[in-house]
Amino acid sequence: MAIDDDIRFLERVPTLSVLGKDALRIIAIGAETRYVHSGEVLFSMGDAADAAYVIQKGSFTLQESAATSDAPAVVVQSGSLLGEFALLAETTRPVTAIATEPSTVLRIPRSLFLKMLEGFPDSARRLRDHISTRANRTAEQILRIGAALDPQSSRRR
């Protein structure tokens, strides 16, 4: 893909879309394209996470360790951002990502992302606001679910 094609693609990724074209140009120039064969592990649960991946083509199954979890696997496809938190902080991978078909990803190193945010403070503010809104929405959903599951909460009303 050409840089302008990569920018247009990144503009369709919800978390990245708030950054703006100039910031996305930096990411598109510095990101690494990687081909992943079907069945290949992109990263494993517990690995140190120093980058995020955007799926350009293909799909991945995300799963916890098969030996320790009955949780169903989740399949993610083109346009998905994997490891979003790794762009901002040192963390480990919470799941294993396995290509379900031949796939292409853009690897965005944390160091590149943080330098981009330093150079584009307006993008950093938009990202902060976006993350804050999502966190608030998630907290509200958790409270609603908790209230629905707590038989005592309906008696208190």
N, C-alpha and C positions, 0 to 999 in steps of 0.2 A: 504494500500500500504506500502511496505517496503521503507526505506529511499532511497535506490538506485533507486527504481522505481519512487519515487517522484522526485529525481534529474533528471532522464531521462525525466520525464514529464515536469519539469520546464525548461529544456534545449530547449523545443519546443515552449516556450512562448517568442515571439520576444523581448520584453524589458528585460526580465530576462536572456535570452540566452547569452547576452553580458557579464554577470558577471563571468562566469567560474564555473567549478565543485566545487571547494573548497568553494566559496561563496554560491553557491546553496545548498551545504550540510548544512551550517548553517541555511539557510532559511527552508530547508526541515525538519530539526530537531526541529526548533522553531515554525513552522507554525502549526495552529490548523485546523484539519479536521472538517467540519460541514456538516451535512445532512440537506437539505432544502426540505420540502414537496411541492408538486405541489400546486400553488396558494399562497404559503407563501411569505411574503415580506422579502427580505434579508436586504435591507436598504431603507429608504425613502428620497425623495428630501428634502434638507434642514438639514438633520441630520449631526451632527459633524462626520467627517471622520478621524478615527485614524488607519485605516488599509486598505489594498487592498485585493481583493479576486481573486483567480484563479479558474475558473470553471474546475473541474476535470471530472465530468459527468453531463449530463443534459443540460438545457438551461434556459435563463432568458429573460424576456421582460424588456427593459429599456424604461421608459416613463416619460415625464414631468407630472405634476399634471393634471389630466383629466379635471378639471374644468377651467384651465387657458390656455390650449394650444390646437391647432389643429395639432401640429406636430405629424407625424406618429411614432408609437412605433418601436423600433429597437430590434431585437432578436439576442442574442449572445449565443455562444455555447462553448463546451469544448475547453480549451486552451486559452480562452479570459481572459484578465486581467482587472478587474473592479476596478476603483478607484486608478489608477496608481499614480496620483498626491498626493494622501493621504500618499504614502510611503515617501514623501520628505518634505511635508509642511502641516501645519494646514489648513484645508479647510472644506467645507461642500459638501454634496452629491448634484450633479446637477440634478439627476434623481432618480426615484424609480426603484428598481430592484425586479421583481416578478418572482418566479420560474414557468416556463411553464410546467414542468414535475418534477418528483422526481429528485433531483440534489445533487451533492456533491461539496463543494468548499474547497479550502485551504485558510484560513485567515492568512494574513501576517501583523502583527502589525508594525506600523511605528517605534516603539522603537527597535524592532528586526532588521528591515531593516537598520536603521541608525547605529546601533552598528556593523552590518556586514560590512557596508561601511567603518567605522573607522578601522576595522581589516584587510580590503582588499583594500588598496588604489589603486591598479591597477584596480580592479573591479570598484571602484568609478570613475576613469578616463575614463574607457571604457563606463560606463553609461552616464557620462557627455557628451562625444563625440557623443554617440548615440542620446541623447536627443537634443543636439545642431543640429545635422544633420536633425533630424525630424522637429525641429522648423524652420530651414532655408527652408526646402522643403515646409512646410506649408505656410510660408510667401511668397514664390515664387508663389505658387498656388493661394493664395489670391490676389496677384498683377495681375496675369493673368486673373483671374475671374473678378476682378474690372475693368481691362482694356477692357475686352470683354463686360461688362455691361455698360460702360461709352461711350455714342455715341461721346463725344468730343475727346476721346483718338484716335479714328481712323482718325479724321480730322487733328490731330497734327502730324501725321507721314509723 
